[in-house]
Amino acid sequence: MYDYDLLVVGSANADLVIGVERRPGAGETVLGSDLAVHPGGKGANQAAAAARLGARTALLARVGDDDHGRLLLESQRSAGVDTVGVLVGEVPTGVALITVDPSGDNSIVVSPGANGRLTPQDVRAAVSLFHASRVVSVQLEIPLETVVEVVRNLAPESRFVLNPSPPRPLPREVLDACDPLVVNEHEARVLLGGSLVSEEPEDWARILRAKGPRSVVVTLGAEGALVASAEGVSRVPSVKVDAVDTTGAGDAFTAALAWKLGTGTDLAGAAAYAARVGAAAVTKAGAQASYPTAAEVDAL
């Protein structure tokens, strides 16, 4: 019996958000809105999103012993996340500087802070969490050697979900464990590199899966998503909504996908549900504050 439906290993940041009429070019200054501070980071976002949906969720991460760290811990606990794996101290909490334009599109610069100190040793020390979790979800806002150590400490029957963001080349050991590898268009292009021989997302999904993952999901924003597995490639439609802020929507998608896969839902069905969760998330401002409950997703 698993204690957790989902263990998220990853980053926890304070999101410093400014609305702008347009993002500045090189050497240009633009005026923005008042600064808003929200709990964020891909790891913390995924954990909060899953817990809001009703998943039994734990987070393994690092934050600083500062106001931003306390904000993040409070947000996780309020969402229902078990923070037993959150380590506190050493260096300041990570920070993400985010600009959001009127269409809801965002640009993000991340200062890793404590996230860069989440080490392989921290993973080994938390091995009991891995053996208590049905699904483990990871991103790349933590050191790559830590992600490799996660793969090496997975329980035999658990499922590994990876969103390689920010994208970088991945060792075969990590790729082989992915079920699925979840990428957006930018991440897919980076991972494909010299293998990018087509502009068709269906081809991206096939080629990425040939690199080792057991399954692949390519998110396409308003165009929905593609899922690729041993059964082939299929498209999952999007849900049409009026976007307010896309910050953290991809994290909500991945969290919902990981949770549903752990319940036994097939890949296409899990992706379809995740698309609804992601759509609900963009209708509100912020990342974690925008994440829906299961009832809100059902009502969408």
VOKEVEX-369018 format. One line per 10 residues: number of its first residue (from 1); for each residue z, y, x of N, C-alpha, C. Coordinates in Angstrom, 2 decimals. Each point is the difference from the previous one (the first is absolute). Layout:
N
NUM) Z Y X Z Y X Z Y X | ...;
***
This chain:
300
1) 0.00 -1.20 0.85 0.00 1.20 -0.85 0.00 1.25 0.89 | -0.92 0.90 -0.25 -0.08 1.24 0.77 0.93 1.07 -0.59 | 0.68 0.72 0.89 0.84 1.11 -0.45 -0.84 1.23 -0.33 | -1.16 0.12 0.68 -0.85 1.19 -0.18 -1.43 -0.43 -0.35 | -0.59 0.74 -0.93 -1.42 -0.17 -0.28 -0.84 0.57 1.13 | 0.50 1.09 0.60 -0.78 0.71 1.02 0.92 0.60 1.06 | -0.34 -0.26 1.26 0.62 0.69 1.13 -1.06 0.91 0.60 | 0.29 1.28 0.08 -0.91 0.96 0.62 0.55 0.34 1.38 | -0.84 -0.14 1.02 0.36 0.39 1.36 -0.91 1.16 0.37 | 0.59 1.16 0.27 -0.88 1.13 0.29 0.71 1.31 0.16;
11) -0.73 1.05 -0.27 0.44 1.36 0.30 0.74 0.64 -1.16 | 0.85 0.95 0.36 0.69 0.85 -0.98 -0.07 1.43 0.53 | -0.68 0.85 -0.73 -0.20 1.39 0.42 0.50 0.98 -1.05 | 0.32 1.20 0.44 0.12 1.12 -0.92 -1.38 0.64 -0.11 | -0.53 0.12 -1.22 -1.29 0.62 -0.23 0.20 1.50 -0.23 | -0.57 0.83 0.88 0.04 1.45 -0.15 -1.35 0.43 -0.56 | -0.02 0.41 -1.27 -1.25 0.18 -0.73 -0.25 1.47 -0.32 | -1.24 0.44 0.26 -0.43 1.35 -0.34 -1.33 -0.09 -0.75 | -0.08 0.65 -1.15 -1.25 0.10 -0.72 -0.87 1.11 0.58 | -1.29 -0.27 0.13 -0.94 0.99 0.55 -1.25 0.06 -0.88;
21) -0.64 1.17 -0.02 -1.27 0.12 -0.71 -1.08 -0.81 0.70 | 0.07 -0.05 1.32 -0.90 -0.83 0.79 0.66 -0.25 1.35 | -0.34 -1.10 0.60 0.58 -0.32 1.29 -0.64 0.84 1.10 | 0.78 0.49 0.96 -0.54 0.90 1.02 -0.93 -0.71 0.97 | -0.98 0.75 0.50 -0.84 -0.49 1.07 0.66 0.25 1.34 | -0.67 -0.37 1.08 0.55 0.20 1.34 0.24 1.47 0.27 | 1.22 0.33 0.45 0.34 1.37 0.34 0.26 0.90 -1.19 | 0.00 -0.55 -1.21 0.14 0.81 -1.21 1.41 -0.13 -0.58 | 0.49 1.09 -0.59 1.28 0.01 -0.71 -0.26 0.25 -1.48 | 0.62 -0.80 -0.85 -0.08 0.23 -1.44 1.41 0.07 -0.56;
31) 0.15 0.71 -1.11 1.30 0.08 -0.67 0.15 -1.19 -0.94 | 1.24 -0.47 -0.13 0.27 -1.13 -0.87 1.15 0.29 -0.95 | 0.37 -1.00 -0.75 1.10 0.11 -0.96 1.34 -0.08 0.72 | 1.08 0.07 -0.77 1.32 -0.24 0.57 0.08 -1.43 0.53 | 0.77 -0.19 1.05 0.17 -1.32 0.59 0.85 -0.88 -0.91 | -0.47 -1.22 -0.23 0.77 -0.99 -0.75 0.30 -1.18 0.92 | 1.20 -0.53 -0.08 0.41 -1.12 0.84 0.24 -1.22 -0.89 | -0.74 -1.07 0.27 0.09 -1.23 -0.80 0.27 -1.20 0.91 | 0.68 -1.02 -0.50 0.11 -1.24 0.77 -1.36 -0.70 0.05 | -0.39 -0.50 1.18 -1.30 -0.64 0.15 -0.01 -0.99 1.14;
41) -1.16 -0.17 0.61 -0.21 -1.06 1.00 -0.53 -1.23 -0.70 | -1.01 -0.64 0.60 -0.67 -1.10 -0.68 0.94 -1.15 -0.34 | 0.93 -0.31 0.90 0.93 -1.08 -0.28 0.94 0.34 -1.15 | 0.63 1.16 0.09 0.92 0.43 -1.05 -0.73 0.18 -1.33 | -1.23 0.51 0.05 -0.78 0.15 -1.22 -0.24 -1.35 -0.67 | -0.44 -0.98 0.78 -0.27 -1.31 -0.57 1.26 -0.61 -0.61 | 1.10 0.11 0.71 1.24 -0.57 -0.50 0.43 0.66 -1.31 | -0.07 1.32 -0.05 0.38 0.71 -1.22 -0.93 -0.35 -1.15 | -1.30 -0.07 0.28 -0.97 -0.32 -1.06 0.26 -1.37 -0.58 | 0.23 -0.99 0.86 0.24 -1.36 -0.48 1.28 -0.09 -0.81;
51) 1.05 0.64 0.51 1.28 -0.05 -0.70 -0.09 0.68 -1.37 | -0.73 1.10 -0.08 -0.17 0.69 -1.28 -0.71 -0.90 -1.02 | -0.86 -0.87 0.49 -0.71 -0.91 -0.90 0.88 -1.18 -0.43 | 1.12 -0.19 0.67 0.91 -1.08 -0.35 0.11 -1.10 1.03 | -0.69 0.15 1.14 0.07 -1.02 1.05 1.33 0.09 0.74 | 0.57 -1.14 0.33 1.19 -0.04 0.87 -0.48 0.28 1.42 | 0.38 1.16 0.52 -0.64 0.54 1.21 1.03 0.37 1.05 | -0.33 -0.31 1.27 0.80 0.43 1.14 -0.90 0.75 0.97 | 0.60 0.89 0.79 -0.73 0.79 0.98 0.61 -0.18 1.37 | -0.85 -0.29 1.00 0.41 -0.01 1.40 -0.68 1.19 0.66;
61) 0.79 0.98 0.44 -0.55 1.24 0.54 1.07 0.69 0.84 | -0.39 1.13 0.62 0.94 0.84 0.74 -0.10 1.44 -0.47 | 1.15 0.65 -0.14 0.05 1.44 -0.28 1.02 0.63 0.94 | -0.05 1.32 0.11 0.96 0.72 0.81 1.28 0.28 -0.78 | 1.05 0.31 0.73 1.26 0.41 -0.62 -0.08 1.49 -0.27 | -0.81 0.37 -0.98 -0.27 1.41 -0.30 -0.27 0.15 -1.49 | -0.24 1.25 -0.43 -0.22 0.26 -1.43 -1.20 -0.77 -0.54 | -1.07 -0.08 0.79 -1.18 -0.73 -0.46 0.31 -1.48 -0.16 | 0.78 -0.56 0.91 0.37 -1.40 -0.12 0.84 -0.26 -1.23 | 0.92 0.90 -0.29 0.85 -0.16 -1.18 -0.83 0.13 -1.29;
71) -0.98 0.90 0.01 -0.90 0.14 -1.14 -0.74 -1.31 -0.26 | -0.49 -0.62 1.07 -0.76 -1.24 -0.14 0.86 -1.15 -0.50 | 1.22 -0.12 0.54 0.89 -1.07 -0.44 0.36 0.16 -1.48 | 0.27 1.23 -0.41 0.35 0.24 -1.40 -1.16 -0.33 -0.92 | -1.21 0.37 0.42 -1.18 -0.28 -0.81 -0.22 -1.50 -0.16 | 0.16 -0.75 1.10 -0.17 -1.45 -0.07 1.03 -0.64 -0.93 | 1.23 0.41 0.13 1.06 -0.57 -0.84 -0.21 0.36 -1.46 | -0.46 1.22 -0.26 -0.25 0.42 -1.38 -1.12 -0.82 -0.63 | -0.99 -0.39 0.82 -1.11 -0.81 -0.51 0.40 -1.45 -0.20 | 1.12 -0.41 0.58 0.46 -1.38 -0.14 -0.28 -0.87 1.21;
81) -0.33 0.62 1.14 -0.29 -0.74 1.22 1.30 -0.37 0.71 | 0.07 -1.22 0.53 1.12 -0.41 0.84 -0.24 0.57 1.40 | 0.88 0.88 0.47 -0.18 0.67 1.29 0.80 -0.65 1.12 | 0.39 -1.26 -0.19 0.80 -0.68 1.02 -0.75 -0.05 1.34 | -1.33 0.03 -0.03 -0.77 -0.08 1.23 -0.37 1.34 0.60 | 0.45 1.11 -0.58 -0.33 1.32 0.53 0.99 0.37 1.09 | -0.50 0.23 1.21 0.82 0.32 1.17 0.03 1.52 0.17 | 1.18 0.54 0.34 0.19 1.44 0.03 0.44 0.45 1.40 | -0.63 1.10 0.49 0.46 0.61 1.24 -1.04 0.05 1.09 | 0.43 0.37 1.20 -0.79 0.08 1.24 -0.88 1.23 0.08;
91) -1.00 0.12 -0.89 -0.93 1.14 0.06 -0.22 0.53 -1.40 | -0.59 1.22 -0.13 -0.19 0.57 -1.34 -0.92 -0.85 -0.89 | 0.19 0.15 -1.29 -0.85 -0.65 -0.99 -1.45 0.46 0.16 | -0.94 -0.90 -0.24 -1.41 0.36 0.04 -0.35 1.03 -1.06 | -1.03 0.78 0.28 -0.43 1.07 -0.89 -1.51 -0.07 -0.18 | -0.46 0.22 -1.24 -1.44 0.11 -0.28 -0.30 1.39 -0.53 | -0.95 0.67 0.63 -0.43 1.33 -0.42 -1.25 -0.17 -0.87 | 0.09 0.39 -1.26 -1.05 -0.32 -0.98 -0.51 1.27 -0.67 | -1.32 0.17 -0.01 -0.61 1.06 -0.80 -0.75 -0.65 -1.16 | 0.11 0.61 -1.18 -0.63 -0.53 -1.20 -0.87 1.08 -0.61;
101) -1.29 -0.30 -0.24 -0.89 1.01 -0.58 -0.03 -0.14 -1.52 | -0.67 0.94 -0.71 0.04 -0.02 -1.47 -0.56 -1.27 -0.64 | -0.84 -0.74 0.71 -0.54 -1.24 -0.56 0.97 -1.17 0.12 | 1.11 0.21 0.75 0.96 -1.07 0.23 -0.19 -0.72 1.30 | -1.08 0.29 0.73 -0.22 -0.63 1.31 0.97 0.54 1.02 | 0.38 -0.85 0.97 1.00 0.43 0.97 -0.45 -0.29 1.43 | 0.60 0.74 0.93 -0.13 -0.27 1.43 1.41 -0.11 0.56 | 0.21 -0.96 0.92 1.35 -0.32 0.45 0.06 -0.11 1.51 | 1.03 0.61 0.61 0.32 -0.19 1.41 1.43 -0.55 0.06 | 0.19 -1.09 0.75 1.31 -0.66 0.03 0.64 0.12 1.38;
111) 1.28 0.41 0.01 0.83 -0.08 1.20 0.91 -1.22 -0.18 | -0.22 -1.08 0.75 0.68 -1.28 -0.30 1.52 0.05 0.07 | 0.58 0.74 0.96 1.45 0.04 0.10 0.60 -1.39 0.09 | 0.99 -0.28 -0.85 0.71 -1.28 0.05 -0.91 -1.19 -0.27 | -1.10 0.21 -0.70 -0.91 -1.11 -0.27 -0.52 -0.64 1.28 | -0.18 0.82 1.03 -0.48 -0.51 1.28 1.03 -0.83 0.74 | 1.24 -0.01 -0.49 1.08 -0.76 0.63 0.33 -1.28 -0.74 | -0.80 -0.34 -1.01 0.20 -1.29 -0.67 -0.62 -1.07 0.88 | 0.81 -0.83 0.60 -0.42 -0.86 1.10 -0.11 -1.47 -0.41 | -0.67 -0.82 0.82 0.01 -1.45 -0.23 1.41 -0.57 -0.06;
121) 0.90 0.54 0.78 1.38 -0.47 -0.04 0.62 0.24 -1.38 | -0.33 1.16 -0.62 0.50 0.28 -1.35 -0.51 -1.05 -0.99 | -1.25 -0.41 0.18 -0.58 -1.03 -0.88 0.74 -1.33 0.19 | 0.22 -0.39 1.24 0.69 -1.27 0.25 1.42 0.02 -0.55 | 0.65 1.16 0.07 1.37 0.12 -0.50 0.06 -0.11 -1.53 | -1.13 0.28 -0.65 -0.05 -0.02 -1.47 -0.68 -1.25 -0.53 | -0.02 -1.08 0.80 -0.75 -1.19 -0.40 0.46 -0.57 -1.33 | 1.27 0.20 -0.35 0.49 -0.51 -1.28 -0.70 0.67 -1.17 | -0.39 1.28 0.15 -0.75 0.69 -1.05 -1.37 -0.64 -0.20 | -0.64 -0.40 1.10 -1.32 -0.60 -0.10 0.06 -1.34 -0.73;
131) 1.01 -0.78 0.28 0.12 -1.31 -0.64 0.47 0.10 -1.44 | 0.45 1.20 -0.40 0.44 0.21 -1.39 -1.08 0.67 -0.85 | -1.20 0.23 0.57 -1.02 0.81 -0.68 -1.26 -0.80 -0.27 | -0.48 0.12 -1.22 -1.21 -0.71 -0.43 -1.26 0.59 0.65 | -0.07 1.35 0.08 -1.15 0.70 0.58 0.52 1.04 0.98 | -0.70 0.17 1.11 0.33 1.03 1.00 -1.20 0.93 0.13 | 0.25 1.31 -0.17 -1.07 0.99 0.07 0.27 0.97 1.14 | -1.04 0.29 0.79 0.14 0.82 1.21 -1.15 0.99 0.07 | 0.21 1.11 0.71 -1.02 1.00 0.29 0.04 0.27 1.50 | -0.76 0.99 0.48 -0.08 0.25 1.44 0.58 1.36 0.41;
141) 0.97 0.50 -0.75 0.71 1.19 0.44 1.23 -0.37 0.84 | 0.06 -1.25 0.42 1.02 -0.50 0.92 -0.73 -0.62 1.19 | 0.68 -0.28 1.10 -0.69 -0.56 1.17 -0.71 -1.32 -0.31 | -1.18 -0.18 0.61 -0.79 -1.20 -0.25 0.74 -1.25 0.46 | 0.75 0.09 1.10 0.73 -1.18 0.47 1.06 -0.43 -1.03 | 0.48 0.95 -0.80 0.96 -0.34 -1.06 -0.71 -0.74 -1.13 | -1.22 0.42 -0.31 -0.79 -0.69 -1.03 -0.28 -1.44 0.44 | -0.34 -0.20 1.27 -0.24 -1.34 0.52 1.27 -0.85 -0.14 | 1.14 0.60 0.28 1.27 -0.75 -0.11 0.30 -0.37 -1.44 | -0.39 0.86 -0.95 0.15 -0.34 -1.41 -0.76 -1.28 -0.31;
151) -1.25 -0.07 0.43 -0.82 -1.20 -0.24 0.67 -1.24 0.57 | 0.61 0.13 1.17 0.63 -1.14 0.65 1.30 -0.43 -0.67 | 0.56 0.84 -0.87 1.26 -0.31 -0.65 -0.13 -0.26 -1.49 | -1.22 -0.11 -0.49 -0.20 -0.29 -1.42 0.55 -1.38 -0.35 | 0.57 -0.11 -1.19 0.41 -1.31 -0.49 -1.24 -0.83 -0.29 | 0.09 -1.32 0.10 -1.19 -0.86 -0.12 -0.79 0.20 -1.29 | 0.65 0.29 -1.12 -0.70 0.09 -1.27 -0.22 1.44 -0.47 | 0.39 0.98 0.80 -0.14 1.39 -0.43 -1.43 0.49 0.21 | -0.33 1.11 -0.64 -1.34 0.57 0.06 0.06 1.33 0.74 | -0.99 0.26 0.85 -0.03 1.21 0.83 -1.11 0.92 -0.47;
161) 0.37 1.22 -0.34 -0.95 1.02 -0.46 0.02 1.14 1.00 | -1.16 0.43 0.47 -0.08 1.08 0.98 -0.95 1.09 -0.46 | 0.49 1.23 0.00 -0.86 1.19 -0.13 -0.07 0.65 1.38 | -1.11 -0.14 0.72 -0.08 0.51 1.37 -0.24 1.51 0.05 | 1.03 0.74 -0.34 -0.09 1.46 -0.04 1.19 0.60 0.76 | -0.29 0.90 0.97 -1.33 0.41 0.47 -0.70 -1.14 0.73 | -1.34 -0.11 -0.17 -0.71 -1.17 0.51 -0.10 -0.04 1.52 | 0.04 -1.20 0.53 -0.17 -0.23 1.44 -0.45 -1.45 0.17 | -0.57 -0.36 1.14 -0.38 -1.40 0.22 1.22 -0.91 -0.13 | -0.21 -1.16 -0.61 1.10 -0.93 -0.26 -0.22 -1.31 0.73;
171) 1.07 -0.58 0.55 -0.13 -1.31 0.64 -0.32 -1.09 -1.02 | -0.68 -1.04 0.44 -0.40 -1.08 -0.91 1.21 -0.64 -0.66 | 1.13 -0.05 0.70 1.21 -0.59 -0.56 0.41 0.70 -1.29 | -0.13 1.32 -0.03 0.36 0.78 -1.19 -1.07 -0.17 -1.08 | -1.27 0.11 0.38 -1.08 -0.14 -0.97 0.06 -1.36 -0.70 | 0.26 -1.04 0.74 0.03 -1.35 -0.58 1.10 -0.17 -1.04 | 1.07 0.80 0.11 1.12 -0.13 -0.92 -0.22 0.76 -1.31 | -0.94 0.94 -0.02 -0.16 0.90 -1.16 -0.49 -0.75 -1.24 | 0.68 0.21 -1.11 -0.39 -0.63 -1.26 0.53 0.82 -1.18 | -0.58 1.23 -0.21 -1.23 0.52 0.62 0.23 1.08 1.04;
181) -1.12 0.36 0.67 -0.13 1.25 0.74 -0.48 1.03 -1.00 | 0.72 1.12 -0.13 -0.33 1.02 -1.00 -0.44 1.27 0.71 | -1.25 0.41 -0.21 -0.56 1.16 0.70 -0.69 0.94 -0.98 | 0.02 1.32 0.33 -0.88 0.92 -0.70 -1.29 0.13 0.78 | -0.88 0.89 -0.43 -1.32 0.10 0.64 0.12 0.41 1.47 | 0.86 0.98 0.30 0.16 0.45 1.38 0.55 -1.12 0.87 | 1.03 -0.67 -0.48 0.61 -1.09 0.78 -0.98 -1.13 0.23 | -0.80 -0.31 -1.01 -1.00 -1.05 0.14 -0.99 0.33 1.11 | -0.46 1.25 0.03 -0.98 0.40 1.01 0.59 -0.10 1.41 | 1.25 0.42 0.16 0.63 -0.07 1.33 0.16 -1.45 0.44;
191) 0.47 -0.87 -0.88 0.22 -1.39 0.37 -1.32 -0.73 0.27 | -1.05 0.38 -0.72 -1.29 -0.64 0.21 -0.62 0.42 1.33 | 0.16 1.27 0.36 -0.52 0.47 1.28 -1.47 -0.35 0.17 | -0.33 -0.71 1.06 -1.37 -0.39 0.27 -0.56 -1.01 -0.99 | 0.87 -0.56 -0.85 -0.46 -0.94 -1.02 -0.46 0.70 -1.28 | 0.07 1.34 0.00 -0.41 0.77 -1.18 -1.53 0.06 -0.03 | -0.59 -1.00 -0.61 -1.47 -0.11 -0.03 -0.55 0.28 -1.39 | 0.86 0.45 -0.92 -0.43 0.24 -1.37 0.84 1.12 -0.61 | -0.55 0.70 -0.98 0.74 1.00 -0.74 0.49 -0.54 -1.34 | -0.14 -1.30 -0.20 0.43 -0.61 -1.25 1.43 -0.53 0.14;
201) 0.93 0.49 -0.83 1.39 -0.47 0.11 0.14 -1.51 -0.16 | -0.87 -0.62 -0.78 0.06 -1.47 -0.12 -0.21 -0.67 1.36 | -0.89 0.57 0.79 -0.22 -0.55 1.34 1.21 0.25 0.90 | 0.63 1.17 -0.15 1.22 0.27 0.78 1.03 -1.09 -0.27 | 0.20 -0.28 -1.28 1.02 -0.99 -0.38 -0.31 -1.37 0.60 | -1.27 -0.40 -0.06 -0.38 -1.31 0.55 0.20 -0.06 1.51 | -0.43 1.06 0.69 0.09 0.01 1.46 1.46 0.06 0.45 | 0.81 0.81 -0.68 1.42 0.07 0.35 0.67 -1.35 -0.19 | -0.33 -0.68 -1.09 0.62 -1.32 -0.22 -0.43 -0.98 1.08 | -1.21 0.13 0.48 -0.48 -0.90 1.06 0.75 0.21 1.31;
211) 0.70 1.13 0.13 0.76 0.28 1.22 1.37 -0.68 0.00 | 0.35 -0.70 -1.09 1.24 -0.77 0.02 0.84 0.03 -1.25 | 0.09 1.14 -0.75 0.87 0.02 -1.17 -0.36 -1.06 -1.03 | 1.01 -0.52 -0.67 -0.25 -0.98 -1.05 -0.63 0.67 -1.23 | 0.32 1.29 -0.18 -0.61 0.76 -1.08 -0.01 1.47 0.40 | -0.86 0.77 -0.68 -0.16 1.43 0.30 -0.11 0.77 -1.31 | 0.62 1.17 -0.04 -0.17 0.93 -1.11 -0.47 1.33 0.57 | -1.11 0.51 -0.52 -0.52 1.31 0.41 0.18 0.94 -1.18 | 0.82 1.03 0.14 0.19 0.97 -1.07 -1.06 1.08 0.12 | -0.53 0.41 -1.14 -1.13 0.94 -0.04 0.29 1.22 -0.87;
221) 1.27 0.37 -0.13 0.35 1.19 -0.76 -0.44 -0.10 -1.45 | -0.75 1.00 -0.45 -0.45 0.04 -1.40 -0.97 -1.12 -0.33 | -0.53 -0.68 1.03 -0.94 -1.11 -0.22 0.71 -1.34 -0.12 | 1.32 -0.02 0.02 0.74 -1.24 -0.15 0.29 -0.67 1.33 | -0.18 -1.31 0.06 0.29 -0.76 1.21 -0.86 -1.25 0.05 | -0.09 -0.57 1.19 -0.68 -1.27 0.21 1.02 -1.01 0.52 | -0.10 -1.25 -0.47 0.86 -1.06 0.51 -0.89 -1.10 0.57 | 0.37 -0.49 1.17 -0.76 -1.05 0.66 0.94 -1.12 0.40 | -0.38 -1.22 -0.37 0.79 -1.19 0.35 -0.97 -1.17 0.17 | 0.54 -1.19 0.10 -0.86 -1.18 0.14 -0.89 -0.19 -1.22;
231) 0.38 0.61 -1.14 -0.79 -0.11 -1.23 -1.16 0.98 -0.03 | -0.07 0.93 0.96 -1.08 0.98 0.02 0.52 1.42 -0.12 | -0.89 0.94 -0.32 0.33 1.42 -0.11 -0.20 0.45 -1.44 | 0.98 0.72 -0.53 -0.13 0.53 -1.36 0.55 1.42 -0.05 | -0.44 0.75 -1.00 0.40 1.40 -0.13 1.04 0.15 -1.10 | 0.99 0.83 0.27 1.04 0.32 -0.97 -0.21 1.44 -0.45 | -0.16 0.26 -1.29 -0.29 1.37 -0.45 1.21 0.92 0.17 | -0.29 1.30 0.07 1.06 1.00 0.08 0.48 0.36 -1.39 | 1.09 0.77 -0.04 0.51 0.56 -1.25 -0.21 1.51 0.07 | -0.67 0.57 -1.00 -0.33 1.42 0.03 1.20 0.84 -0.43;
241) 0.44 0.89 0.88 1.10 0.92 -0.28 -0.32 1.35 0.62 | 0.74 1.02 -0.38 -0.13 1.32 0.62 0.96 0.06 1.18 | -0.55 0.02 1.22 0.83 -0.04 1.21 0.67 1.34 0.24 | 1.29 -0.07 0.29 0.79 1.19 0.36 0.28 -0.01 1.50 | 0.37 -1.16 0.54 0.35 -0.12 1.42 -0.16 -1.46 0.40 | -0.88 -0.25 0.98 -0.25 -1.38 0.42 0.98 -0.50 1.06 | 0.95 0.85 0.44 0.93 -0.41 1.04 0.77 -1.25 -0.42 | -0.06 -1.03 0.83 0.77 -1.21 -0.25 -0.60 -0.96 -1.01 | -1.18 0.33 -0.55 -0.58 -0.88 -1.02 -0.40 -1.34 0.61 | -0.53 0.02 1.22 -0.38 -1.25 0.65 1.20 -0.89 0.26;
251) 1.16 0.62 0.29 1.22 -0.78 0.21 0.45 -0.65 -1.30 | -0.12 0.73 -1.11 0.35 -0.57 -1.30 -0.90 -1.17 -0.33 | -1.29 0.13 0.31 -0.96 -1.08 -0.24 0.41 -1.25 0.79 | 0.25 0.18 1.30 0.32 -1.15 0.85 1.30 -0.66 -0.43 | 1.00 0.80 -0.36 1.28 -0.56 -0.44 -0.17 -0.84 -1.26 | -0.74 0.54 -0.97 -0.21 -0.72 -1.25 -0.80 -1.27 0.25 | -1.00 0.08 0.85 -0.80 -1.17 0.36 0.86 -1.09 0.62 | 0.81 0.38 0.98 0.86 -0.97 0.70 0.97 -0.67 -0.96 | 0.61 0.80 -0.87 0.97 -0.55 -0.96 -0.68 -0.99 -0.94 | -1.13 0.40 -0.56 -0.69 -0.87 -0.97 -0.48 -1.30 0.66;
261) -0.46 0.09 1.23 -0.41 -1.22 0.70 1.18 -0.95 0.15 | 1.16 0.55 0.26 1.19 -0.82 0.13 0.42 -0.69 -1.28 | -0.41 0.54 -1.15 0.32 -0.62 -1.28 -0.98 -1.10 -0.37 | -1.04 -0.18 0.84 -0.98 -1.04 -0.27 -1.28 0.51 -0.62 | -0.11 1.31 -0.23 -1.23 0.58 -0.52 -1.12 -0.14 1.02 | -1.22 -0.31 -0.45 -1.10 -0.14 0.95 -0.38 1.36 0.56 | -0.84 -0.01 1.07 -0.29 1.24 0.73 -0.66 1.04 -0.89 | -0.98 -0.38 -0.78 -0.69 0.96 -0.86 0.94 0.58 -1.06 | 0.81 -0.86 -0.58 0.94 0.47 -1.01 1.05 0.93 0.58 | 0.50 -0.34 1.20 0.99 0.85 0.66 -0.61 1.35 0.35;
271) -1.25 0.00 0.47 -0.67 1.25 0.35 -0.26 0.86 -1.23 | -0.34 -0.62 -1.12 -0.22 0.75 -1.23 1.29 0.69 -0.45 | 1.12 -0.72 0.09 1.28 0.62 -0.35 0.34 1.11 0.99 | -0.24 -0.24 1.28 0.29 1.01 1.02 -0.83 1.25 -0.21 | -1.25 -0.15 -0.48 -0.83 1.17 -0.27 0.61 0.86 -1.10 | 0.60 -0.62 -0.98 0.66 0.76 -1.07 1.23 0.73 0.53 | 0.75 -0.66 0.89 1.17 0.64 0.60 -0.42 1.20 0.84 | -1.04 -0.19 0.83 -0.49 1.10 0.82 -0.50 1.16 -0.84 | -0.67 -0.30 -1.11 -0.49 1.05 -0.89 1.16 0.78 -0.62 | 1.03 -0.71 -0.42 1.16 0.69 -0.58 0.66 0.91 1.03;
281) 0.02 -0.44 1.27 0.67 0.77 1.05 -0.68 1.34 0.27 | -1.32 0.08 -0.15 -0.69 1.26 0.32 0.12 1.04 -1.10 | 0.58 -0.36 -1.13 0.12 0.96 -1.10 1.22 0.90 0.14 | 0.82 -0.24 1.04 1.18 0.82 0.25 0.02 0.44 1.46 | 0.71 1.08 0.29 0.09 0.51 1.37 0.97 -0.84 0.83 | -0.25 -0.03 1.31 0.89 -0.71 0.91 -0.38 -1.45 0.15 | 0.76 -0.69 0.84 -0.25 -1.42 0.23 0.99 -0.82 -0.83 | 1.21 -0.21 0.51 0.96 -0.85 -0.70 0.36 0.52 -1.39 | 0.04 1.32 -0.15 0.34 0.57 -1.30 -1.06 -0.28 -1.05 | -1.21 -0.36 0.43 -1.10 -0.22 -0.94 -0.13 -1.45 -0.43;
291) 0.79 -0.90 0.58 -0.24 -1.43 -0.24 0.48 -0.42 -1.38 | -0.82 -0.78 -0.70 0.32 -0.36 -1.38 0.89 -1.21 -0.12 | 0.64 -0.13 -1.15 0.67 -1.24 -0.36 -1.05 -0.95 -0.61 | 0.38 -1.25 -0.18 -0.92 -0.95 -0.59 -0.39 0.43 -1.42 | 0.94 0.57 -0.73 -0.31 0.46 -1.36 -1.02 1.14 0.01 | 0.10 0.89 0.98 -0.96 1.10 0.10 -1.39 -0.51 0.37 | -0.05 -1.04 0.82 -1.30 -0.60 0.35 -0.61 -0.64 -1.24 | 0.80 -0.72 -0.76 -0.49 -0.65 -1.22 -0.53 1.01 -1.01 | 0.59 1.20 -0.01 -0.39 1.03 -0.95 -1.21 0.81 0.44 | -0.44 -0.20 1.24 -1.09 0.81 0.55 -1.31 -0.30 -0.73;
***
